[in-house]
Amino acid sequence: MKHRGKLYAVAYRTLGSATEAEDVVQEAWLRWSRVEPATIVDAEAFLVRVTIRLAIDQLRSARVRREAYLGPWLPEPILTRADIADDVVLADSVSTALLLVLETLSPMERAVFVLHEAFGYPYAEIAHLLGRSEPAVRQLGHRARKAVATRRHRYDSDPMTRQQVTTRFLAACSDGDLTALMEILAPSVTMVSDGGGRTGAPRKPIHGSDLVARAIVVLSRQQPVGSTAVVVQLNGGPGVLVSCAGTAVLAMTLHLVEGLVQSIQVVSNPQKLTAVALGPTTSRAVSHIAVPPRP
């Protein structure tokens, strides 16, 4: 089980799904169990190769399912350690904002981007892992970096500011205070909700501070009786997690520009909240993603 954490980190960044990442890692270990360890020169390289190829196959099939998804599709949120927020590169590599941009890449482009940018693999090694020529992999990496640079939004990364604003956001939500919410929302704020057709989440993005603030107040009032909301570390930064009777019912991440909330992503699809349950499995989810890039 020595390399399981790294395999999960690779799979999650490639897929944007904690559930699918766990499935891929499990399959990789099953395949490892069928080989004779003495015949493998580098166990980690073997396992990463199997994992990334399985993830690419999974991503290709997932694309078809996501085209039929009801409403907006968002990455599955995961719990991360508080200290990850202090590492800008590591925090950014698991941020929902970046994972959404990676959704626009082809499966091979995404795999190359993740291995090179998040884990520091040289292109020659990636070529070996993917069974492609080095020039082809370099071209994939170039296209991926260019696409990401063009499509991604740059958000505030200061951990203290994000923590303070998220705390104020939660307090305003809890109090149903529209005025307090409006003070921390950017005029052009956008809220995207992913309920997967299983909850009453809006199936279209909501734009503008007034409409978003009112939608949030309504959302807060609709939470189950006895539910609790806390600020936790989600995908490398502070977020809001709502739970009821030990079950996560909603996870919310905020992205800031100049200290104001520019983007809000809300996941209420129960199938996407298994990795943020505040229970015995929490430590596993946290540790698996915190894998530093290769030197």
C-alpha positions in Angstrom: 0.0 0.0 0.0 3.1 2.2 0.0 2.2 4.1 -3.2 -1.6 4.3 -2.8 -1.7 7.9 -1.8 0.2 9.0 -4.9 -2.0 6.9 -7.2 -5.1 8.4 -5.7 -3.7 11.9 -6.2 -2.9 11.2 -9.8 -6.3 9.6 -10.5 -8.3 12.4 -8.8 -6.6 15.2 -10.7 -7.1 13.3 -13.9 -10.8 12.5 -13.3 -12.1 15.2 -11.0 -14.1 12.5 -9.2 -13.1 11.0 -5.9 -15.4 8.0 -6.4 -13.9 7.2 -9.8 -10.4 7.8 -8.5 -10.9 5.2 -5.8 -12.2 2.7 -8.3 -9.2 3.3 -10.6 -6.7 2.8 -7.7 -8.5 -0.3 -6.6 -8.2 -1.8 -10.1 -4.5 -0.8 -10.2 -3.9 -2.7 -7.0 -5.8 -5.7 -8.3 -3.5 -5.8 -11.4 -0.5 -5.4 -9.2 -1.6 -8.4 -7.2 -1.5 -10.5 -10.4 2.1 -9.8 -11.3 5.3 -11.2 -9.8 7.0 -8.3 -7.9 10.4 -9.7 -8.7 9.8 -9.0 -12.4 9.1 -5.3 -11.9 12.1 -3.0 -11.8 10.2 0.1 -10.5 7.0 -0.6 -8.6 6.0 3.0 -8.4 6.4 3.6 -12.2 4.5 0.4 -12.9 1.6 1.4 -10.7 1.5 5.0 -12.0 1.5 3.7 -15.5 -1.4 1.4 -14.8 -3.3 4.1 -12.9 -2.9 6.9 -15.5 -4.0 4.5 -18.3 -7.0 3.3 -16.4 -7.9 6.9 -15.6 -7.7 7.9 -19.2 -10.0 5.0 -20.2 -12.4 6.0 -17.3 -12.3 9.7 -18.4 -13.3 8.7 -22.0 -16.3 6.8 -20.8 -17.2 9.5 -18.2 -17.3 12.1 -21.0 -20.3 10.3 -22.5 -22.1 10.1 -19.2 -21.4 13.8 -18.4 -23.0 14.9 -21.7 -26.3 13.4 -20.4 -25.8 14.9 -16.9 -28.8 16.9 -15.6 -27.7 20.5 -14.9 -24.1 21.7 -14.5 -21.4 19.2 -13.8 -18.8 20.1 -11.1 -15.8 18.1 -9.7 -16.4 16.0 -6.6 -15.2 18.0 -3.6 -12.5 16.5 -1.3 -11.3 17.4 2.1 -7.7 18.6 2.3 -5.3 19.5 5.1 -5.2 23.1 6.2 -1.5 23.4 5.4 -2.1 22.7 1.8 -3.6 26.1 1.4 -0.1 27.6 2.2 1.4 25.8 -0.8 0.0 27.7 -3.8 1.1 25.2 -6.4 -0.3 22.2 -4.5 -3.5 24.0 -3.6 -4.1 25.1 -7.1 -3.6 21.6 -8.5 -6.7 20.4 -6.7 -8.8 23.5 -6.9 -12.2 23.1 -8.4 -11.5 26.1 -10.6 -8.6 24.3 -12.3 -10.3 20.9 -12.4 -13.2 22.5 -14.3 -10.7 23.9 -16.9 -9.1 20.5 -17.2 -12.5 19.2 -18.2 -12.1 21.0 -21.5 -8.9 19.1 -22.4 -8.8 15.8 -24.2 -8.1 12.8 -21.9 -4.5 12.5 -23.2 -3.9 16.2 -22.8 -5.2 16.1 -19.3 -3.1 13.2 -18.3 0.1 14.8 -19.7 -0.8 18.1 -18.0 -1.4 16.4 -14.6 1.8 14.3 -14.7 4.0 17.2 -15.9 2.5 20.2 -14.1 1.3 18.7 -10.8 3.9 16.0 -10.3 6.9 17.2 -12.2 7.4 14.1 -14.5 9.7 14.9 -17.4 8.2 14.4 -20.9 10.4 11.4 -21.6 9.1 9.6 -18.6 5.5 10.5 -19.4 6.0 9.2 -22.9 7.0 5.8 -21.4 4.1 5.8 -19.0 1.6 6.5 -21.8 3.2 4.5 -24.5 3.6 7.5 -26.8 6.7 9.2 -28.4 8.3 12.0 -26.6 7.6 14.6 -29.3 4.0 13.6 -29.3 3.8 14.0 -25.5 5.5 17.4 -25.7 3.0 18.5 -28.2 0.1 17.4 -26.0 1.7 19.2 -23.1 2.1 22.4 -25.1 -1.6 22.3 -26.2 -2.7 21.6 -22.7 -0.8 24.4 -21.1 -1.9 26.9 -23.8 -5.6 25.9 -23.3 -5.4 26.1 -19.5 -3.7 29.5 -19.7 -6.4 30.8 -22.0 -9.4 29.5 -20.2 -8.6 29.7 -16.5 -9.5 32.5 -14.2 -6.9 33.8 -11.7 -8.4 34.0 -8.2 -7.0 35.3 -4.9 -4.8 32.7 -3.2 -4.1 34.4 0.1 -5.2 31.7 2.7 -6.0 34.2 5.4 -8.2 36.4 3.3 -10.0 33.4 1.9 -10.6 32.0 5.4 -11.9 35.4 6.7 -14.3 35.9 3.7 -15.6 32.3 3.9 -16.2 32.7 7.6 -18.1 35.9 7.0 -20.0 34.2 4.2 -21.2 31.4 6.4 -22.2 33.8 9.1 -24.3 35.8 6.7 -25.9 32.7 5.3 -26.7 31.4 8.8 -28.3 34.8 9.7 -30.1 35.2 6.3 -28.4 38.6 6.1 -28.7 39.9 2.6 -26.8 43.1 3.3 -23.8 41.2 4.8 -23.8 38.9 1.8 -23.9 41.7 -0.7 -20.8 43.2 1.0 -18.6 40.2 0.2 -20.0 39.3 -3.2 -18.5 40.8 -6.4 -21.2 42.6 -8.6 -20.5 40.0 -11.4 -20.5 37.0 -9.1 -21.7 33.6 -10.6 -23.1 30.7 -8.7 -23.1 27.2 -10.3 -24.9 24.4 -8.6 -24.5 20.6 -9.2 -27.4 18.5 -7.9 -27.3 15.9 -10.7 -31.1 16.1 -10.9 -31.3 14.5 -7.4 -31.9 17.7 -5.5 -33.6 21.0 -6.1 -30.4 22.7 -7.2 -30.8 25.3 -10.0 -29.9 23.8 -13.4 -28.5 27.0 -14.8 -25.9 29.3 -13.4 -27.1 32.4 -11.5 -25.4 35.7 -12.3 -25.1 39.0 -10.4 -24.8 39.7 -6.7 -28.4 40.5 -6.0 -29.8 37.2 -7.5 -27.0 35.1 -6.1 -27.5 36.6 -2.6 -31.2 35.9 -2.7 -30.6 32.4 -4.0 -28.2 31.7 -1.2 -30.6 32.9 1.5 -33.3 30.6 0.0 -30.8 27.7 -0.1 -29.9 28.2 3.5 -33.6 28.1 4.6 -34.1 24.9 2.7 -31.4 22.9 4.5 -32.8 19.9 6.6 -33.9 20.5 10.2 -31.0 19.8 12.5 -28.3 20.4 9.8 -25.0 22.1 10.7 -22.7 24.2 8.5 -19.0 24.5 9.2 -16.0 26.0 7.4 -13.6 23.2 6.3 -10.7 22.8 3.9 -12.1 21.8 0.5 -9.8 21.3 -2.5 -6.9 23.3 -1.2 -8.9 26.2 0.4 -11.7 27.0 2.8 -15.2 26.0 1.9 -18.5 25.4 3.6 -19.8 21.9 4.4 -23.4 21.3 5.4 -24.2 18.0 7.2 -27.2 16.4 8.7 -27.2 13.4 11.0 -23.6 12.7 10.0 -24.3 12.8 6.3 -22.9 15.6 4.0 -25.7 17.2 2.1 -23.9 20.2 0.5 -20.4 21.4 -0.2 -19.7 24.9 -1.3 -16.4 26.4 -2.5 -15.8 30.2 -3.0 -13.3 31.8 -5.4 -12.2 35.4 -4.7 -11.0 38.3 -6.8 -9.6 41.3 -4.9 -11.2 40.1 -1.7 -14.7 39.6 -3.1 -16.5 36.4 -4.0 -16.4 36.1 -7.8 -17.5 32.5 -8.2 -19.5 30.0 -6.0 -19.7 26.3 -6.7 -22.3 24.3 -4.9 -22.4 20.5 -4.9 -25.5 18.8 -3.5 -25.6 15.6 -5.5 -25.4 13.0 -2.7 -23.3 10.7 -4.9 -20.6 13.3 -5.1 -20.4 14.0 -1.3 -19.0 10.7 -0.1 -15.4 12.0 0.1 -16.3 14.9 2.4 -18.1 13.0 5.1 -16.7 14.0 8.5 -16.1 10.5 9.8 -13.5 7.8 10.1 -12.6 7.9 6.4 -11.7 11.6 6.5 -8.1 11.2 7.2 -7.7 8.9 4.2 -9.2 11.4 1.8 -7.1 14.2 3.2 -3.7 12.4 3.1 -4.2 10.8 -0.3 -4.3 14.1 -2.1 -1.4 15.8 -0.4 1.4 14.4 -2.6 4.2 16.9 -3.4 5.5 17.3 -7.0 8.6 15.4 -8.0 11.8 17.3 -7.8 
